[in-house]
Amino acid sequence: MSAEKILVLNSTGKVGRNVCRALREAGFEVHGTTRSNNNRLAAQGVKPVVCNYTLRADLDRALAQSGAKKMFVITDYFGAAKKSSDLEFQQGRAAIDAAQAGGVEHLVFMSVADAELFDEQVKHLHAKLAMEKYLRGSGVPFSILRPCAFFENLDDAANWNPLKKGVVKFLSLQDCKYCATYDIGRAAAIQMKNPQQWLGKTLDVIGWQGDLAQVAAAMSKVSGLPVKARLAMPLFLRRLFLKDLHHMFLYYEVQKGPRGTPQEFKKILPDALSAEDWFHFHGQYSNGDKIVRGA
Ligand SMILES: NC(=O)c1ccc[n+]([C@@H]2O[C@H](COP(=O)([O-])OP(=O)(O)OC[C@H]3O[C@@H](n4cnc5c(N)ncnc54)[C@H](OP(=O)(O)O)[C@@H]3O)[C@@H](O)[C@H]2O)c1
């Protein structure tokens, strides 16, 4: 029997590339959208589909070209939606409408854990709930994944936080819930393979919980080197210059959100990655040097 086809939107992003990897490993024929001909996708075993994932006409073409009846949908407030919730909603709606028109049989939408519980200041999450609502009313068969903070934030050179030897930085030192973007893909594979169990359902993706000192201890164990835990910027600067993210972190720090737990998620994905597992999985510092010496 030939592998089932799935179209992954924004397949070259932090989420997309690891979602593609997990879906490939789960046996799907993965088609990934990218705006330019991208050989790295092909090297990963993903079939590149030239498509701007925010445009309806491109999405219609990508679905027709790939022949996929399954779809993984990502939207992005900060990048593609240029910090506009309205634009992010329109982009998500275009993907859902394209799925409807293209006869998609299962759409997995990536939202955010506890999206309804953040305060008004957390603007980058406003569109998530609106898109969930639109999806529920669309008639497209769906499941929703609601991830917490990505481990990938610990190595994010584009946002001035490259992972370097001997130090790990984040916007909070406090206890936080993390997930690997790879586990978003593994959870999507579970939902796609068990539609009778997962259609119409939502799953929080929360792999591990700990404070930054525990993250540093995990990196130290993997690298064999001492690792310091540091704030990526002082808290007063976070409050002044990253108001949106500051309020998101207040939900984590003061209200101890999100509500879900790694224990709950591990009932679905028992080997969800811990911090230590993630450093092994990620494998390298931002400059390409290996985290595990001699690896
Ligand atoms: N960071 C977290 O902890 C966290 C936690 C939960 C949820 N999220 C959610 O994750 C999502 C972001 O996903 P991500 O981190 O995977 O995104 P990302 O890495 O920023 O995506 C980058 C890709 O977006 C494409 N792109 C960039 N600008 C574009 C534009 N103007 N039009 C069309 N495509 C464009 C590019 O692909 P091509 O050049 O190949 O086309 C690029 O490779 C957000 O919705 C966020 O809310 C994040």
The ligand as an ORCA input file, in Angstrom:
! r2SCAN-3c Opt
* xyz 0 1
  N       8.130     29.736     20.155
  C       7.303     29.071     20.943
  O       7.663     28.687     22.062
  C       5.910     28.730     20.475
  C       5.105     27.974     21.302
  C       3.828     27.609     20.863
  C       3.424     27.995     19.599
  N       4.230     28.749     18.818
  C       3.746     29.129     17.484
  O       4.636     28.700     16.467
  C       4.351     29.459     15.289
  C       5.635     29.823     14.590
  O       6.126     28.691     13.955
  P       7.666     28.580     13.572
  O       8.465     28.988     14.772
  O       7.884     27.248     12.982
  O       7.837     29.702     12.452
  P       9.201     30.174     11.812
  O      10.338     29.248     12.143
  O       9.396     31.616     12.168
  O       8.885     30.080     10.272
  C       9.874     30.494      9.386
  C       9.415     30.192      7.973
  O       8.292     30.997      7.625
  C       8.298     31.241      6.235
  N       8.015     32.660      6.082
  C       8.685     33.685      6.653
  N       8.141     34.864      6.302
  C       7.096     34.575      5.499
  C       6.153     35.370      4.786
  N       6.171     36.705      4.836
  N       5.207     34.740      4.073
  C       5.180     33.405      3.992
  N       6.064     32.586      4.628
  C       7.005     33.182      5.363
  C       9.697     30.885      5.711
  O       9.568     29.747      4.893
  P      10.007     29.761      3.319
  O      11.011     30.845      3.132
  O      10.572     28.379      3.113
  O       8.745     29.969      2.562
  C      10.474     30.529      6.979
  O      11.334     29.406      6.813
  C       3.570     30.679     15.752
  O       2.230     30.524     15.384
  C       3.665     30.624     17.262
  O       2.526     31.178     17.883
  C       5.476     29.111     19.215
*
